[in-house]
């Protein structure tokens, strides 16, 4: 994810990967040290398992999903987390379902939040922890609300890899009938 470190509190293993929808237009909304993104699947396979056949299969799978639009206008909260709900969320869920069906050993969020993981979301802030005073996120919502709604078109999914200090864009996979986009 463009090489930024993550202060989210999640423990990451060297070589861990994820499939994400990067949203550079939403970067100004983020109050953490990571780029705006919606996770398709975290974690995915360890980088040592991602060979040409996995890349080919991912590319084929992503091409079965057409590009789609997402609108972000509604805030939501988990304990210690402020996020935006994408609408519609079904295309993101469909991507996640397809990847998990192809690689059933990859449970969303390591299975911590159940079989389906969390609902798709764009995390805005999460470093304050579950004990954060609601007033802090109330103020952040008030500051960000004038920037909404934000509408984006999703044309590819990015494979990112944890290098021990930061998430790095590894490869992009085009949605729809286009050919895979190589490189970060």
PABAMI-880040 format. One record per residue (C-alpha): residue number from 1; residue in one letter; chain; x, y, z. Coordinates in Angstrom, 2 decimals. Example, Ala and Ser with C-alpha at 12.3 -4.5 7.8 and 13.67 -1.06 7.14 Angstrom:
+------+------+-------+---------+---------+---------+
: resi : resn : chain :       x :       y :       z :
+------+------+-------+---------+---------+---------+
:    1 :    A :     A :   12.30 :   -4.50 :    7.80 :
:    2 :    S :     A :   13.67 :   -1.06 :    7.14 :
+------+------+-------+---------+---------+---------+
***
This chain:
+------+------+-------+---------+---------+---------+
: resi : resn : chain :       x :       y :       z :
+------+------+-------+---------+---------+---------+
:    1 :    X :     A :    0.00 :    0.00 :    0.00 :
:    2 :    X :     A :    2.54 :    2.44 :   -1.26 :
:    3 :    X :     A :    5.02 :    1.53 :    1.43 :
:    4 :    X :     A :    3.44 :    3.18 :    4.44 :
:    5 :    X :     A :    3.70 :    1.65 :    7.86 :
:    6 :    X :     A :    0.67 :    0.57 :    9.79 :
:    7 :    X :     A :   -0.12 :    1.64 :   13.33 :
:    8 :    X :     A :   -3.36 :   -0.29 :   13.61 :
:    9 :    X :     A :   -2.39 :   -2.65 :   16.39 :
:   10 :    X :     A :   -2.73 :   -5.73 :   14.15 :
:   11 :    X :     A :    0.30 :   -7.99 :   14.34 :
:   12 :    X :     A :    1.69 :   -8.69 :   10.89 :
:   13 :    X :     A :    4.03 :  -11.51 :    9.94 :
:   14 :    X :     A :    6.87 :  -10.90 :    7.50 :
:   15 :    X :     A :    5.66 :  -11.93 :    4.04 :
:   16 :    X :     A :    1.98 :  -11.76 :    4.94 :
:   17 :    X :     A :   -0.23 :  -10.56 :    2.08 :
:   18 :    X :     A :   -3.67 :   -9.07 :    1.62 :
:   19 :    X :     A :   -5.96 :   -8.25 :   -1.28 :
:   20 :    X :     A :   -7.19 :   -4.66 :   -1.12 :
:   21 :    X :     A :   -9.07 :   -2.02 :   -3.03 :
:   22 :    X :     A :   -6.86 :    1.06 :   -2.81 :
:   23 :    X :     A :   -8.80 :    4.34 :   -2.74 :
:   24 :    X :     A :   -6.36 :    7.25 :   -3.27 :
:   25 :    X :     A :   -9.25 :    9.72 :   -3.56 :
:   26 :    X :     A :  -10.11 :    8.90 :    0.06 :
:   27 :    X :     A :   -6.57 :    9.33 :    1.43 :
:   28 :    X :     A :   -7.33 :   12.85 :    2.78 :
:   29 :    X :     A :   -9.98 :   11.30 :    5.06 :
:   30 :    X :     A :   -7.62 :    8.82 :    6.74 :
:   31 :    X :     A :   -6.25 :    9.65 :   10.18 :
:   32 :    X :     A :   -3.82 :    6.73 :   10.33 :
:   33 :    X :     A :   -0.49 :    5.92 :    8.72 :
:   34 :    X :     A :   -1.90 :    3.76 :    5.94 :
:   35 :    X :     A :   -3.55 :    4.55 :    2.62 :
:   36 :    X :     A :   -7.30 :    4.50 :    2.17 :
:   37 :    X :     A :   -8.45 :    1.01 :    1.30 :
:   38 :    X :     A :  -11.22 :   -1.53 :    1.62 :
:   39 :    X :     A :   -9.96 :   -5.04 :    2.33 :
:   40 :    X :     A :  -11.09 :   -7.78 :    0.00 :
:   41 :    X :     A :   -9.22 :  -10.42 :    2.01 :
:   42 :    X :     A :   -6.82 :  -10.07 :    4.91 :
:   43 :    X :     A :   -4.73 :  -12.10 :    5.24 :
:   44 :    X :     A :   -4.25 :  -13.84 :    1.91 :
:   45 :    X :     A :   -1.51 :  -16.40 :    1.21 :
:   46 :    X :     A :    2.04 :  -15.94 :    2.49 :
:   47 :    X :     A :    4.22 :  -14.40 :   -0.24 :
:   48 :    X :     A :    6.22 :  -17.65 :   -0.52 :
:   49 :    X :     A :    3.07 :  -19.38 :   -1.77 :
:   50 :    X :     A :    2.28 :  -16.79 :   -4.45 :
:   51 :    X :     A :    3.75 :  -18.27 :   -7.59 :
:   52 :    X :     A :    2.84 :  -17.75 :  -11.27 :
:   53 :    X :     A :   -0.07 :  -20.20 :  -11.04 :
:   54 :    X :     A :   -1.58 :  -18.31 :   -8.07 :
:   55 :    X :     A :   -1.12 :  -15.00 :   -9.91 :
:   56 :    X :     A :   -2.74 :  -16.43 :  -13.03 :
:   57 :    X :     A :   -5.65 :  -17.81 :  -11.01 :
:   58 :    X :     A :   -6.12 :  -14.48 :   -9.20 :
:   59 :    X :     A :   -6.10 :  -12.64 :  -12.51 :
:   60 :    X :     A :   -8.69 :  -15.00 :  -13.97 :
:   61 :    X :     A :  -10.87 :  -14.73 :  -10.88 :
:   62 :    X :     A :  -10.74 :  -10.91 :  -10.80 :
:   63 :    X :     A :  -11.65 :  -10.70 :  -14.48 :
:   64 :    X :     A :  -14.93 :  -12.48 :  -13.69 :
:   65 :    X :     A :  -15.99 :   -9.41 :  -11.65 :
:   66 :    X :     A :  -16.86 :   -6.22 :  -13.52 :
:   67 :    X :     A :  -15.60 :   -2.81 :  -12.34 :
:   68 :    X :     A :  -18.05 :   -1.16 :   -9.98 :
:   69 :    X :     A :  -18.75 :    2.07 :   -8.17 :
:   70 :    X :     A :  -18.72 :    2.64 :   -4.43 :
:   71 :    X :     A :  -20.13 :    5.59 :   -2.53 :
:   72 :    X :     A :  -19.02 :    6.46 :    0.99 :
:   73 :    X :     A :  -21.44 :    8.67 :    2.90 :
:   74 :    X :     A :  -22.31 :    6.89 :    6.17 :
:   75 :    X :     A :  -20.06 :    6.66 :    9.22 :
:   76 :    X :     A :  -19.92 :    3.56 :   11.36 :
:   77 :    X :     A :  -18.02 :    2.45 :   14.45 :
:   78 :    X :     A :  -16.52 :   -0.67 :   15.90 :
:   79 :    X :     A :  -14.96 :   -0.41 :   19.37 :
:   80 :    X :     A :  -12.10 :    2.04 :   18.85 :
:   81 :    X :     A :  -12.63 :    2.27 :   15.09 :
:   82 :    X :     A :  -14.28 :    4.94 :   12.96 :
:   83 :    X :     A :  -15.07 :    3.87 :    9.40 :
:   84 :    X :     A :  -17.20 :    4.60 :    6.35 :
:   85 :    X :     A :  -19.62 :    2.07 :    4.92 :
:   86 :    X :     A :  -19.27 :    1.48 :    1.17 :
:   87 :    X :     A :  -22.48 :    1.41 :   -0.81 :
:   88 :    X :     A :  -23.26 :   -0.93 :   -2.37 :
:   89 :    X :     A :  -21.15 :   -3.39 :   -0.39 :
:   90 :    X :     A :  -22.27 :   -6.45 :   -2.37 :
:   91 :    X :     A :  -19.54 :   -6.19 :   -5.06 :
:   92 :    X :     A :  -16.85 :   -6.21 :   -2.36 :
:   93 :    X :     A :  -18.51 :   -9.16 :   -0.62 :
:   94 :    X :     A :  -18.65 :  -10.99 :   -3.96 :
:   95 :    X :     A :  -14.91 :  -10.47 :   -4.48 :
:   96 :    X :     A :  -14.17 :  -11.77 :   -0.98 :
:   97 :    X :     A :  -16.44 :  -14.77 :   -1.45 :
:   98 :    X :     A :  -14.77 :  -15.68 :   -4.75 :
:   99 :    X :     A :  -11.27 :  -15.53 :   -3.29 :
:  100 :    X :     A :  -12.23 :  -17.53 :   -0.19 :
:  101 :    X :     A :  -13.93 :  -20.16 :   -2.35 :
:  102 :    X :     A :  -10.73 :  -20.46 :   -4.41 :
:  103 :    X :     A :   -8.48 :  -20.48 :   -1.30 :
:  104 :    X :     A :  -10.63 :  -21.77 :    1.60 :
:  105 :    X :     A :   -7.64 :  -21.79 :    3.96 :
:  106 :    X :     A :   -7.71 :  -17.96 :    3.88 :
:  107 :    X :     A :  -10.28 :  -17.00 :    6.51 :
:  108 :    X :     A :  -11.16 :  -13.29 :    6.51 :
:  109 :    X :     A :   -9.39 :  -11.58 :    9.43 :
:  110 :    X :     A :   -8.01 :  -14.99 :   10.46 :
:  111 :    X :     A :  -11.54 :  -16.02 :   11.46 :
:  112 :    X :     A :  -11.50 :  -13.70 :   14.49 :
:  113 :    X :     A :  -14.82 :  -12.10 :   13.44 :
:  114 :    X :     A :  -16.55 :  -15.28 :   12.28 :
:  115 :    X :     A :  -16.69 :  -17.05 :    8.96 :
:  116 :    X :     A :  -17.54 :  -13.95 :    6.92 :
:  117 :    X :     A :  -15.17 :  -11.55 :    8.68 :
:  118 :    X :     A :  -16.20 :   -7.92 :    9.05 :
:  119 :    X :     A :  -18.55 :   -6.07 :    6.77 :
:  120 :    X :     A :  -16.68 :   -4.15 :    4.05 :
:  121 :    X :     A :  -15.51 :   -0.81 :    5.38 :
:  122 :    X :     A :  -13.05 :    2.04 :    4.90 :
:  123 :    X :     A :  -11.20 :    2.59 :    8.20 :
:  124 :    X :     A :  -10.69 :    6.27 :    8.95 :
:  125 :    X :     A :   -9.21 :    6.05 :   12.45 :
:  126 :    X :     A :   -8.40 :    3.19 :   14.80 :
:  127 :    X :     A :   -5.27 :    4.00 :   16.78 :
:  128 :    X :     A :   -7.13 :    5.36 :   19.81 :
:  129 :    X :     A :   -8.22 :    1.90 :   20.95 :
:  130 :    X :     A :  -11.58 :    0.66 :   22.23 :
:  131 :    X :     A :  -11.49 :    3.01 :   25.22 :
:  132 :    X :     A :  -11.53 :    6.12 :   22.99 :
:  133 :    X :     A :  -14.09 :    8.65 :   24.14 :
:  134 :    X :     A :  -17.05 :    8.84 :   21.74 :
:  135 :    X :     A :  -16.61 :   12.63 :   21.66 :
:  136 :    X :     A :  -13.27 :   12.18 :   19.85 :
:  137 :    X :     A :  -14.92 :   10.32 :   16.98 :
:  138 :    X :     A :  -17.95 :   12.63 :   17.09 :
:  139 :    X :     A :  -15.59 :   15.55 :   16.41 :
:  140 :    X :     A :  -13.81 :   13.66 :   13.64 :
:  141 :    X :     A :  -17.13 :   12.79 :   11.99 :
:  142 :    X :     A :  -18.15 :   16.46 :   12.12 :
:  143 :    X :     A :  -14.85 :   17.48 :   10.51 :
:  144 :    X :     A :  -15.05 :   14.87 :    7.73 :
:  145 :    X :     A :  -18.79 :   15.04 :    6.96 :
:  146 :    X :     A :  -18.43 :   18.05 :    4.60 :
:  147 :    X :     A :  -16.10 :   15.94 :    2.41 :
:  148 :    X :     A :  -18.81 :   13.33 :    1.83 :
:  149 :    X :     A :  -20.24 :   11.68 :   -0.13 :
:  150 :    X :     A :  -17.20 :   10.29 :   -1.90 :
:  151 :    X :     A :  -17.82 :    8.17 :   -4.99 :
:  152 :    X :     A :  -15.12 :    6.03 :   -6.62 :
:  153 :    X :     A :  -14.89 :    3.50 :   -9.42 :
:  154 :    X :     A :  -13.13 :    0.25 :   -8.56 :
:  155 :    X :     A :  -11.22 :   -1.12 :  -11.54 :
:  156 :    X :     A :   -8.66 :   -3.41 :   -9.89 :
:  157 :    X :     A :   -7.66 :   -5.21 :   -6.71 :
:  158 :    X :     A :   -4.14 :   -4.83 :   -5.34 :
:  159 :    X :     A :   -2.07 :   -7.57 :   -3.74 :
:  160 :    X :     A :    0.00 :   -6.03 :   -0.94 :
:  161 :    X :     A :    2.83 :   -7.62 :    1.05 :
:  162 :    X :     A :    4.12 :   -6.85 :    4.56 :
:  163 :    X :     A :    7.92 :   -6.44 :    4.36 :
:  164 :    X :     A :    8.45 :   -6.18 :    8.10 :
:  165 :    X :     A :    8.04 :   -2.40 :    8.29 :
:  166 :    X :     A :    5.40 :   -1.48 :    5.72 :
:  167 :    X :     A :    2.79 :   -2.83 :    3.33 :
:  168 :    X :     A :    4.10 :   -2.77 :   -0.26 :
:  169 :    X :     A :    2.02 :   -2.86 :   -3.41 :
:  170 :    X :     A :    2.98 :   -6.12 :   -5.10 :
:  171 :    X :     A :    0.64 :   -6.53 :   -8.05 :
:  172 :    X :     A :   -2.64 :   -5.20 :   -9.38 :
:  173 :    X :     A :   -5.35 :   -7.39 :  -10.90 :
:  174 :    X :     A :   -7.83 :   -5.79 :  -13.26 :
:  175 :    X :     A :  -11.55 :   -6.37 :  -12.84 :
:  176 :    X :     A :  -13.61 :   -7.27 :  -15.88 :
:  177 :    X :     A :  -12.39 :   -8.47 :  -19.23 :
:  178 :    X :     A :   -9.16 :   -6.47 :  -19.24 :
:  179 :    X :     A :   -5.81 :   -8.17 :  -18.83 :
:  180 :    X :     A :   -4.02 :   -8.10 :  -15.48 :
:  181 :    X :     A :   -2.08 :   -4.95 :  -14.67 :
:  182 :    X :     A :    1.48 :   -5.92 :  -13.76 :
:  183 :    X :     A :    3.57 :   -4.28 :  -11.07 :
:  184 :    X :     A :    2.63 :   -1.95 :   -8.24 :
+------+------+-------+---------+---------+---------+
***
